[in-house]
Amino acid sequence: MTEIFSYTAYRQLSQMFLTIIFFHGSEYVLALATHGRSNVTLMSLLISKNYLFAMIFSLLEYFIEIVLFPGLKELWWVSNLGLGMVIIGEIIRKTAIITAGQAFTHLIRTYHSEDHKLITHGIYGFARHPGYCGFFIWSVGTQIMLCNPISTIAFAVVVWRFFAQRIPYEEHFLRQFFGSQYVEYAQRVPSGVPFVN
């Protein structure tokens, strides 16, 4: 039981909490900077019931495993790989938000507005949905950082399924808004989420 108070637990859980605070805080701040206070709500923190459930599940897994299998949490090369994924995922996602500017929103646009432009430069030249790509890498990385094998698989599957459904829905509207310009872009540039065309 003393493993819960070990250096390993302190380091990994501190990294996890700082990762979560930075991710959500920076999402909110960027939304405020891009769209203005009157157009941003607490929903821009991106915290849902499903998200909370997933994070609580991952912490339960962590505490159970550190007590029953403490050696599993001592795989520093695995934990550091996860930390690297978290940093890379953050960089990709935040670069996408900054590059897209006002074209980036947390909610899918179902109507076309004058200020909505198709962004194809910068990081969008490598992935159509770099924000989703970054979140996918970030979310799986958080669990690798904690050396949580069950949550790593669960996060990968659940987040992938979410984006596998969301991307076609969003692109339906993008094709309506931008027509052949978007079709050509989609044929040339991958989605950024593995196995999602």
C-alpha positions in Angstrom: 0.0 0.0 0.0 3.0 2.3 0.5 3.4 2.3 -3.3 0.7 4.9 -3.5 3.0 7.3 -1.7 6.1 6.4 -3.7 8.2 8.7 -5.9 6.8 6.8 -8.9 3.2 7.5 -8.0 4.1 11.1 -7.2 5.8 11.7 -10.5 3.3 10.0 -12.7 0.2 11.4 -11.0 1.8 14.9 -10.9 2.5 14.7 -14.6 -1.0 13.5 -15.3 -2.7 16.3 -13.3 -0.5 19.0 -14.8 -1.2 17.5 -18.3 -4.9 17.7 -17.7 -4.8 21.2 -16.3 -2.6 22.5 -19.1 -4.7 20.9 -21.8 -8.1 22.1 -20.7 -6.9 25.5 -19.5 -5.1 26.2 -22.8 -8.1 25.1 -24.8 -10.2 27.6 -22.9 -7.7 30.4 -23.2 -7.2 29.9 -26.9 -11.0 29.8 -27.4 -11.3 33.1 -25.5 -8.4 34.7 -27.5 -9.8 33.5 -30.8 -13.6 34.0 -30.4 -13.9 36.5 -27.6 -15.5 36.2 -24.2 -19.1 36.6 -25.5 -18.8 33.5 -27.8 -17.1 31.1 -25.3 -18.7 29.1 -22.6 -17.4 26.6 -20.1 -18.0 23.9 -22.7 -14.8 25.1 -24.3 -13.0 23.3 -21.4 -14.0 20.1 -23.2 -15.0 18.2 -20.0 -18.0 15.9 -20.5 -19.5 13.1 -18.3 -17.9 10.5 -20.6 -14.5 12.2 -20.3 -14.8 12.3 -16.5 -15.8 8.7 -16.4 -12.8 7.7 -18.6 -10.3 9.7 -16.4 -11.8 8.3 -13.2 -11.5 4.7 -14.6 -7.9 5.4 -15.6 -7.1 6.6 -12.1 -8.8 3.6 -10.5 -6.7 1.3 -12.8 -3.6 3.2 -11.8 -4.2 2.8 -8.1 -5.1 -0.9 -8.3 -2.1 -1.7 -10.5 0.4 0.3 -8.4 -0.7 -1.8 -5.3 -1.0 -5.2 -7.0 1.7 -4.8 -9.7 4.1 -2.0 -8.6 6.8 -3.1 -11.0 4.5 -2.3 -13.9 4.6 1.4 -13.0 8.4 1.4 -12.9 8.8 1.0 -16.6 10.2 4.5 -17.0 10.9 4.2 -20.7 7.2 3.4 -21.3 6.1 6.3 -19.0 8.5 8.7 -20.7 7.3 7.6 -24.2 3.8 8.5 -23.0 5.0 11.9 -21.8 6.5 12.5 -25.2 3.2 11.6 -26.9 1.4 14.0 -24.6 3.8 16.8 -25.6 3.6 16.0 -29.3 -0.2 15.7 -29.2 -0.4 19.1 -27.4 1.9 20.7 -30.0 -0.1 19.3 -32.9 -3.5 20.3 -31.5 -2.5 23.8 -30.3 -0.7 24.4 -33.7 -4.0 23.4 -35.4 -6.1 25.8 -33.2 -3.7 28.7 -33.8 -3.3 28.1 -37.5 -7.1 27.8 -38.1 -7.9 30.8 -35.9 -11.6 31.6 -36.0 -12.2 28.7 -38.4 -11.5 26.4 -35.4 -14.4 25.7 -33.1 -15.2 23.0 -30.5 -18.6 22.4 -32.1 -19.2 21.3 -35.6 -20.5 24.0 -37.8 -23.7 23.0 -39.5 -24.1 26.4 -41.3 -21.7 28.4 -43.4 -20.8 31.9 -42.2 -18.8 34.6 -44.0 -15.8 34.3 -41.8 -15.6 30.5 -42.2 -12.6 29.8 -44.4 -11.2 26.5 -45.6 -7.7 26.2 -44.0 -5.3 24.1 -46.0 -1.9 25.7 -45.1 0.5 25.0 -42.3 -0.3 21.9 -40.3 -3.5 21.5 -42.3 -1.3 20.7 -45.3 -0.3 17.4 -43.5 -3.7 16.5 -41.9 -7.2 17.6 -42.5 -8.0 17.3 -38.8 -4.8 18.0 -37.0 -6.8 18.9 -33.8 -8.3 15.5 -33.7 -4.9 13.9 -34.5 -3.3 15.8 -31.6 -6.1 14.9 -29.2 -5.9 11.2 -30.2 -2.1 11.1 -29.6 -2.5 13.2 -26.3 -5.2 11.0 -24.9 -3.5 7.7 -25.6 -0.2 9.2 -24.4 -1.8 10.1 -21.0 -2.4 6.4 -20.4 1.0 5.2 -21.6 2.5 7.9 -19.3 0.7 6.2 -16.4 1.7 2.7 -17.6 -2.0 1.8 -17.7 -2.3 -1.1 -20.2 -6.1 -1.5 -20.0 -6.9 2.3 -20.3 -4.3 2.7 -23.1 -6.3 0.2 -25.2 -9.7 1.5 -24.0 -8.7 5.2 -24.8 -7.3 4.3 -28.2 -10.5 2.4 -29.2 -13.0 4.8 -27.7 -11.3 8.0 -29.0 -10.7 6.4 -32.4 -14.4 5.4 -32.7 -15.5 8.9 -31.6 -13.4 10.5 -34.4 -14.4 7.7 -36.9 -18.0 8.9 -36.5 -17.3 12.6 -36.1 -15.1 13.1 -39.1 -17.5 11.9 -41.8 -20.3 13.9 -40.1 -18.2 17.1 -40.1 -16.9 16.5 -43.6 -20.5 16.3 -44.9 -20.9 19.9 -44.0 -17.5 20.9 -45.2 -18.3 19.5 -48.6 -21.5 21.5 -48.6 -19.7 24.7 -47.6 -16.6 24.4 -49.9 -17.7 22.0 -52.6 -15.0 20.7 -55.0 -12.4 22.7 -53.2 -12.9 20.5 -50.1 -13.3 17.3 -52.1 -9.9 17.9 -53.8 -8.3 18.8 -50.5 -9.7 15.6 -48.9 -8.3 13.4 -51.7 -4.9 15.0 -51.3 -4.5 15.2 -47.5 -5.1 12.4 -45.0 -7.5 12.9 -42.1 -4.8 12.7 -39.4 -6.6 9.9 -37.5 -5.3 6.4 -38.4 -7.6 4.4 -40.6 -10.2 7.2 -40.9 -10.4 8.4 -44.5 
